[in-house]
Amino acid sequence: MYNEILVPTDGSDASMEAVEQGVMIADRFGGTIHFLNVVDVGTEMSASGVGHIADELSKSLEQMADDALTDAESRAEDADVPYERTILEGLPHEATVEYSDGHDIDLIVMGATGQSGIKEHLLGSTTDRVTQSVDSSVLIARP
């Protein structure tokens, strides 16, 4: 039923809950989990005119992406679930939709809110945009 499961993760509590649920679903259905982190080019671009600061921000964002994916991988390895790991640059919702379309994803598991800190909304803006733009099923995980 769910052979290819996409879990975008930014390391936030909500996305790590999505990782947990995605791993359980992949284990249950014998699927492969795709961990995705999108380095937000909007954040990088906002600092691009500042020279050295932009370089440090890029390194910091890349390290955060690597850390988030390493945490997700360890959970999949503990459950003996096959996984793929991808870091992309772009706008998170657009890159997530493109990845989903290009990899025949059956299910996307996303956290309700991520690091953007939008607590006053029911869903985080990236999650909301993805749910409106994909053909696959989406599970919203809450921490």
SERO-4910 file (N, C-alpha, C, O; in steps of 0.05 Angstrom, whole numbers):
BEGIN
 pado doro    nc1    nc2    nc3   cac1   cac2   cac3    cc1    cc2    cc3    oc1    oc2    oc3
  Met    A     16    -24      0      0      0      0     17     25      0     13     43    -16
  Tyr    A     37     26     18     55     49     19     83     39     15     97     32     34
  Asn    A     91     39    -10    118     29    -17    139     51    -15    162     46     -6
  Glu    A    132     75    -23    151     98    -22    139    119     -5    118    131    -11
  Ile    A    153    125     18    143    143     38    163    166     40    186    162     45
  Leu    A    153    191     37    169    214     39    165    228     66    143    233     74
  Val    A    187    233     80    186    248    105    205    272    103    230    269    107
  Pro    A    195    295     97    212    319     99    218    325    128    199    325    144
  Thr    A    242    331    134    249    336    162    268    360    165    287    363    149
  Asp    A    262    377    184    280    399    190    292    397    218    305    416    228
  Gly    A    287    375    231    298    370    258    280    380    280    287    376    304
  Ser    A    258    393    274    240    404    294    225    380    308    226    358    298
  Asp    A    213    386    331    198    365    345    176    353    327    172    329    326
  Ala    A    162    370    312    140    361    295    151    343    273    139    322    267
  Ser    A    173    351    261    183    335    239    195    309    249    195    288    235
  Met    A    206    309    274    216    284    285    193    265    292    196    240    291
  Glu    A    170    276    299    147    259    303    139    246    276    131    223    275
  Ala    A    141    262    255    135    252    228    155    229    221    147    209    209
  Val    A    180    233    228    200    212    224    191    186    238    192    165    226
  Glu    A    184    189    263    175    165    279    152    151    265    152    126    262
  Gln    A    132    166    258    108    154    246    114    143    218    104    122    210
  Gly    A    131    157    203    139    148    176    154    121    178    150    103    162
  Val    A    172    119    197    187     94    201    169     72    209    172     49    199
  Met    A    149     77    226    130     56    234    114     46    210    109     22    207
  Ile    A    105     65    193     90     58    170    107     42    150     98     22    139
  Ala    A    131     51    145    149     37    127    155      9    137    155    -10    121
  Asp    A    158      6    163    163    -20    174    139    -38    171    141    -61    164
  Arg    A    116    -27    175     91    -43    174     85    -52    145     77    -75    141
  Phe    A     90    -35    125     83    -41     98    107    -50     81    104    -56     57
  Gly    A    131    -52     94    154    -61     79    163    -40     58    174    -47     37
  Gly    A    159    -15     64    165      6     45    193     18     50    207     12     69
  Thr    A    200     36     32    225     51     34    217     79     42    198     91     31
  Ile    A    232     90     60    227    117     70    248    136     57    271    130     56
  His    A    238    159     48    255    179     36    256    203     55    236    217     59
  Phe    A    279    207     67    283    230     84    293    253     67    312    251     52
  Leu    A    280    276     70    286    300     54    289    324     71    273    329     89
  Asn    A    311    338     67    314    365     79    319    385     57    335    381     39
  Val    A    304    407     58    307    428     38    319    452     52    307    464     69
  Val    A    343    459     43    356    483     52    341    507     39    342    509     14
  Asp    A    329    523     55    312    544     45    328    567     32    342    581     46
  Val    A    326    569      6    341    589     -8    332    617     -1    346    637     -4
  Gly    A    307    620      8    297    646     16    313    656     40    319    680     41
  Thr    A    320    639     59    336    647     81    364    654     73    375    674     81
  Glu    A    375    637     55    402    643     45    403    669     29    421    685     32
  Met    A    383    674     13    383    698     -4    380    723     13    390    744      5
  Ser    A    366    721     35    362    745     51    388    755     63    391    778     71
  Ala    A    408    737     65    434    745     76    455    747     54    479    752     61
  Ser    A    447    743     29    467    741      8    484    766      3    506    765     -7
  Gly    A    473    789     10    488    814      6    508    820     28    520    842     27
  Val    A    511    803     47    527    809     70    554    795     70    568    795     91
  Gly    A    562    783     48    588    771     45    593    748     64    581    726     61
  His    A    611    752     83    620    731    101    597    719    117    596    695    122
  Ile    A    577    735    124    554    725    139    539    705    123    529    685    133
  Ala    A    536    711     97    522    692     79    535    665     78    522    644     79
  Asp    A    562    665     76    577    640     76    573    624    102    568    600    101
  Glu    A    574    638    124    570    625    150    541    614    153    537    593    164
  Leu    A    522    630    143    494    621    144    490    596    127    477    577    136
  Ser    A    502    596    103    499    572     86    511    547    100    499    526     99
  Lys    A    535    551    112    547    528    126    530    519    149    527    495    154
  Ser    A    519    538    163    502    531    186    476    516    177    469    496    190
  Leu    A    464    526    156    440    513    146    446    484    135    430    466    140
  Glu    A    469    481    122    477    455    113    482    436    136    475    412    135
  Gln    A    494    446    157    500    429    181    474    421    194    471    399    203
  Met    A    455    440    196    429    434    208    414    412    191    402    394    202
  Ala    A    416    415    165    404    395    147    417    367    152    402    347    154
  Asp    A    443    366    153    457    341    157    449    329    185    445    305    186
  Asp    A    448    346    205    441    336    232    413    325    232    408    303    244
  Ala    A    394    339    220    366    329    219    364    302    205    350    284    214
  Leu    A    378    300    183    377    274    168    391    252    182    383    229    181
  Thr    A    413    258    196    427    238    211    410    227    233    409    202    238
  Asp    A    395    244    247    376    235    268    355    217    256    348    196    267
  Ala    A    344    225    233    323    209    220    334    182    211    321    161    215
  Glu    A    358    182    200    370    157    191    374    137    214    369    113    211
  Ser    A    382    147    237    387    129    259    361    116    268    362     93    277
  Arg    A    339    130    266    314    118    273    305     96    253    295     75    261
  Ala    A    311    101    228    305     81    208    323     56    211    314     34    209
  Glu    A    348     61    216    367     39    220    360     22    245    361     -2    244
  Asp    A    351     35    266    342     21    290    319      2    284    316    -19    296
  Ala    A    302     10    266    278     -6    258    284    -24    234    266    -39    225
  Asp    A    308    -23    224    316    -39    201    298    -33    176    290    -51    162
  Val    A    293     -7    172    276      2    150    294     14    129    311     31    135
  Pro    A    291      6    104    308     18     83    301     48     79    277     56     80
  Tyr    A    321     64     73    316     93     70    335    105     49    356     93     42
  Glu    A    327    128     40    343    145     23    345    172     37    327    180     52
  Arg    A    366    186     31    371    212     44    378    232     23    395    227      5
  Thr    A    364    255     23    368    275      3    368    303     16    351    309     32
  Ile    A    387    320      8    387    348     15    384    364    -11    399    359    -30
  Leu    A    364    381    -12    360    398    -35    361    427    -27    357    434     -3
  Glu    A    366    445    -45    363    474    -41    339    483    -56    333    474    -78
  Gly    A    324    501    -44    301    512    -57    281    522    -37    287    526    -14
  Leu    A    257    527    -46    235    534    -28    224    507    -18    217    490    -34
  Pro    A    221    504      8    214    478     19    189    465      7    190    441      0
  His    A    168    480      4    143    467     -6    146    459    -36    137    438    -44
  Glu    A    160    476    -52    163    469    -80    182    445    -83    176    427    -99
  Ala    A    204    444    -69    222    422    -71    210    396    -61    215    375    -73
  Thr    A    193    397    -41    180    374    -31    160    362    -51    160    338    -56
  Val    A    145    380    -64    126    371    -84    141    359   -108    133    338   -119
  Glu    A    162    373   -117    178    362   -140    190    335   -134    190    317   -150
  Tyr    A    201    332   -109    212    307   -101    191    285   -102    195    263   -112
  Ser    A    168    291    -90    146    272    -89    138    263   -117    134    239   -122
  Asp    A    135    282   -135    126    275   -162    148    259   -177    141    241   -192
  Gly    A    173    265   -172    195    252   -186    202    224   -175    217    210   -188
  His    A    191    217   -152    199    191   -140    175    173   -134    177    154   -119
  Asp    A    153    178   -147    129    162   -144    122    156   -115    117    134   -107
  Ile    A    121    178    -99    115    175    -71     86    168    -66     68    181    -78
  Asp    A     81    148    -49     54    140    -43     42    155    -19     18    160    -18
  Leu    A     60    163      0     51    176     24     72    196     33     96    190     33
  Ile    A     63    220     40     81    240     52     73    243     81     49    247     88
  Val    A     92    241     99     87    245    128    102    270    136    127    271    134
  Met    A     87    290    145     98    316    152     89    324    180     68    317    189
  Gly    A    107    340    193     99    352    218     80    375    214     80    388    193
  Ala    A     63    379    234     43    400    232     56    428    230     46    445    215
  Thr    A     77    432    245     92    457    243    121    450    245    129    430    256
  Gly    A    138    467    233    166    462    234    181    484    248    170    497    266
  Gln    A    205    490    239    221    510    251    213    538    246    223    557    258
  Ser    A    194    542    228    185    569    222    171    582    247    170    606    248
  Gly    A    162    565    265    151    575    290    124    587    288    116    604    305
  Ile    A    109    580    268     82    590    265     63    575    283     51    555    274
  Lys    A     61    583    307     45    568    327     15    576    325     -2    560    333
  Glu    A      9    599    315    -19    608    315    -35    596    292    -60    599    292
  His    A    -23    581    274    -37    569    252    -41    539    257    -25    527    272
  Leu    A    -62    528    245    -67    499    249    -44    483    237    -35    463    249
  Leu    A    -34    491    213    -12    477    200     10    497    195      5    521    192
  Gly    A     34    487    193     56    504    185     52    511    155     39    496    141
  Ser    A     63    533    147     58    542    119     69    522     98     56    518     78
  Thr    A     91    509    104    102    490     85     84    466     83     77    457     61
  Thr    A     75    455    105     57    432    106     31    439     91     21    423     75
  Asp    A     20    462     97     -5    470     84     -2    472     54    -19    462     39
  Arg    A     20    484     44     25    486     16     29    459      2     19    454    -20
  Val    A     43    441     16     47    415      4     21    400      2     16    388    -19
  Thr    A      5    400     23    -21    385     22    -39    395      0    -55    379    -11
  Gln    A    -37    420     -7    -53    431    -29    -42    425    -57    -56    430    -77
  Ser    A    -17    416    -58     -3    414    -84      4    386    -94     13    383   -116
  Val    A      0    366    -77      8    339    -85    -16    321    -90    -38    326    -81
  Asp    A    -11    300   -106    -32    280   -112    -31    257    -92    -51    243    -88
  Ser    A     -8    253    -78     -6    231    -59    -20    238    -33    -26    261    -27
  Ser    A    -25    217    -18    -36    221      9    -16    235     27      8    231     24
  Val    A    -26    250     47     -9    264     66    -19    258     94    -43    261    100
  Leu    A     -1    250    111     -7    245    139      7    268    154     30    273    151
  Ile    A     -9    282    171      1    304    187      7    293    215    -12    285    229
  Ala    A     32    294    223     40    284    249     42    307    269     53    328    262
  Arg    A     32    303    292     33    323    313     50    313    336     48    290    344
  Pro    A     68    331    346     85    322    368     70    318    394     81    310    414
***
